[in-house]
Amino acid sequence: MLLITPLEGRVAVVTGSNKGIGYFIALQLGLSGLFQHICLACRDLQLAQEAVASLKQQLPPEVQVSSAPLLLGDTTSHHELAQTLEERYGKIDVLVNNAAMAFKQADPTPFLEQCSPTLNVNFRGTCDLTEQLLPLLRKGTDARIVNVASMSGRLGQVSPERQAQFAADDLTMEQLHALVDEFERDVLAGRHREKGWSNSNYGMSKLAVIAATKVWARREPSINVNCCCPGYCKTDMTSQKGLRDPADGAKNAVLPATMEHPPTGEFFSDYGVASW
Ligand SMILES: NC(=O)c1ccc[n+]([C@@H]2O[C@H](COP(=O)([O-])OP(=O)(O)OC[C@H]3O[C@@H](n4cnc5c(N)ncnc54)[C@H](OP(=O)(O)O)[C@@H]3O)[C@@H](O)[C@H]2O)c1
């Protein structure tokens, strides 16, 4: 294996990296030779410590791996993570927003009761965490954000009128949150289909993450912001039924995090830029 000296002090933070695709994103970033520090921001800290130990065995000794607590969707936890990272590194060079949840198909929780928890973690949690970490990313070198979204977030799942709203070149973060709030209200009122929304809470949460990617890309000129679909991967989220190994899925996030001259505001799928 070719070992490249990690760029002095560069820091990558990967959320939800104690297992699944996030674990392999952390591993591949560590192997890229572009980072001195890899931080696993995780909810299950016991599993995170096991992941740190496993990564240390596979990474060159100059790459320092550590973990930090994160409960995505809890603004206090986001604030505490930002403080921890500020004290530990003073900046972030790459943030991979990988953590997310999905109700299983067999879960008996009614559709409308799945709506708010899904939006709160996958969309609102990712947005608040990112906003709280932006000051550290603005201090990064060649700073990048990669949001792990999904093909489930494809634009075509909503009506043409809704597509125009989400894809508007001048969409603001406030307008995006208002659209997501409106979807949630329509789900709770049982009228989301007639209002042009899709019938997937998870899909809408990922569609909104892709839209947020494009808003940040326009708003943050010093940061490259992209998103990706890892593909249908064998992880706990899919009850290990996916078609792709999570290590291969991870490459779709690692590419925009490490490539030279990355685009910004794009959606990566199958190892390249794809249409939304
Ligand atoms: N697998 C697929 O086929 C597929 C397809 C498209 C997109 N994706 C996306 O890929 C990403 C990784 O998914 P995966 O398949 O690797 O799933 P996974 O194995 O279930 O891993 C999900 C990770 O997110 C963490 N997480 C979930 N909710 C959290 C919360 N509230 N706070 C902190 N951490 C939280 C989990 O932590 P715990 O260990 O504490 O539960 C775990 O580390 C997700 O964004 C997912 O939506 C996956």
The ligand as an SDF file (V2000), in Angstrom:
LIG
                    3D

 48 52  0  0  0  0  0  0  0  0999 V2000
  -27.8800    1.1260    3.1790 N   0  0  0  0  0  0  0  0  0  0  0  0
  -28.4400    1.6060    2.0650 C   0  0  0  0  0  0  0  0  0  0  0  0
  -28.8430    0.8530    1.1600 O   0  0  0  0  0  0  0  0  0  0  0  0
  -28.5770    3.0870    1.8800 C   0  0  0  0  0  0  0  0  0  0  0  0
  -29.1010    3.5540    0.6590 C   0  0  0  0  0  0  0  0  0  0  0  0
  -29.2070    4.9220    0.4500 C   0  0  0  0  0  0  0  0  0  0  0  0
  -28.7860    5.7920    1.4470 C   0  0  0  0  0  0  0  0  0  0  0  0
  -28.3000    5.3160    2.6350 N   0  0  0  0  0  0  0  0  0  0  0  0
  -27.8380    6.2790    3.6200 C   0  0  0  0  0  0  0  0  0  0  0  0
  -26.5190    5.9510    4.0110 O   0  0  0  0  0  0  0  0  0  0  0  0
  -26.2800    6.4300    5.3410 C   0  0  0  0  0  0  0  0  0  0  0  0
  -25.7080    5.3210    6.1990 C   0  0  0  0  0  0  0  0  0  0  0  0
  -26.6730    4.3160    6.3210 O   0  0  0  0  0  0  0  0  0  0  0  0
  -26.3170    2.7860    6.6220 P   0  0  0  0  0  0  0  0  0  0  0  0
  -26.9610    1.9870    5.5790 O   0  0  0  0  0  0  0  0  0  0  0  0
  -24.8680    2.6280    6.8820 O   0  0  0  0  0  0  0  0  0  0  0  0
  -27.1700    2.5730    7.9620 O   0  0  0  0  0  0  0  0  0  0  0  0
  -26.8130    1.9780    9.3870 P   0  0  0  0  0  0  0  0  0  0  0  0
  -25.8960    0.8240    9.2860 O   0  0  0  0  0  0  0  0  0  0  0  0
  -28.1250    1.8190   10.0580 O   0  0  0  0  0  0  0  0  0  0  0  0
  -25.9870    3.1650   10.0730 O   0  0  0  0  0  0  0  0  0  0  0  0
  -26.6190    4.3610   10.3970 C   0  0  0  0  0  0  0  0  0  0  0  0
  -25.7090    5.1490   11.2920 C   0  0  0  0  0  0  0  0  0  0  0  0
  -26.3760    6.3660   11.6400 O   0  0  0  0  0  0  0  0  0  0  0  0
  -26.4140    6.4570   13.0560 C   0  0  0  0  0  0  0  0  0  0  0  0
  -27.5800    7.1800   13.5250 N   0  0  0  0  0  0  0  0  0  0  0  0
  -28.8800    6.9760   13.2280 C   0  0  0  0  0  0  0  0  0  0  0  0
  -29.6470    7.8450   13.8950 N   0  0  0  0  0  0  0  0  0  0  0  0
  -28.8080    8.6070   14.6420 C   0  0  0  0  0  0  0  0  0  0  0  0
  -28.9940    9.6810   15.5470 C   0  0  0  0  0  0  0  0  0  0  0  0
  -30.2130   10.1650   15.8300 N   0  0  0  0  0  0  0  0  0  0  0  0
  -27.8950   10.2250   16.1270 N   0  0  0  0  0  0  0  0  0  0  0  0
  -26.6680    9.7600   15.8400 C   0  0  0  0  0  0  0  0  0  0  0  0
  -26.4260    8.7550   15.0090 N   0  0  0  0  0  0  0  0  0  0  0  0
  -27.4920    8.1850   14.4110 C   0  0  0  0  0  0  0  0  0  0  0  0
  -26.4130    5.0240   13.5640 C   0  0  0  0  0  0  0  0  0  0  0  0
  -25.9950    5.0310   14.9110 O   0  0  0  0  0  0  0  0  0  0  0  0
  -26.3410    3.8680   15.9590 P   0  0  0  0  0  0  0  0  0  0  0  0
  -25.2800    2.8250   15.8000 O   0  0  0  0  0  0  0  0  0  0  0  0
  -26.2810    4.5520   17.2800 O   0  0  0  0  0  0  0  0  0  0  0  0
  -27.7040    3.3500   15.5970 O   0  0  0  0  0  0  0  0  0  0  0  0
  -25.3950    4.4180   12.6100 C   0  0  0  0  0  0  0  0  0  0  0  0
  -24.0830    4.7220   13.0050 O   0  0  0  0  0  0  0  0  0  0  0  0
  -27.6170    6.9750    5.8280 C   0  0  0  0  0  0  0  0  0  0  0  0
  -27.6480    8.3730    5.6140 O   0  0  0  0  0  0  0  0  0  0  0  0
  -28.6250    6.2950    4.9160 C   0  0  0  0  0  0  0  0  0  0  0  0
  -29.8250    7.0120    4.8200 O   0  0  0  0  0  0  0  0  0  0  0  0
  -28.1840    3.9840    2.8660 C   0  0  0  0  0  0  0  0  0  0  0  0
  1  2  1  0
  2  3  2  0
  2  4  1  0
  4  5  1  0
  4 48  2  0
  5  6  2  0
  6  7  1  0
  7  8  2  0
  8  9  1  0
  8 48  1  0
  9 10  1  0
  9 46  1  0
 10 11  1  0
 11 12  1  0
 11 44  1  0
 12 13  1  0
 13 14  1  0
 14 15  2  0
 14 16  1  0
 14 17  1  0
 17 18  1  0
 18 19  2  0
 18 20  1  0
 18 21  1  0
 21 22  1  0
 22 23  1  0
 23 24  1  0
 23 42  1  0
 24 25  1  0
 25 26  1  0
 25 36  1  0
 26 27  1  0
 26 35  1  0
 27 28  2  0
 28 29  1  0
 29 30  1  0
 29 35  2  0
 30 31  1  0
 30 32  2  0
 32 33  1  0
 33 34  2  0
 34 35  1  0
 36 37  1  0
 36 42  1  0
 37 38  1  0
 38 39  2  0
 38 40  1  0
 38 41  1  0
 42 43  1  0
 44 45  1  0
 44 46  1  0
 46 47  1  0
M  CHG  2   8   1  16  -1
M  END
$$$$
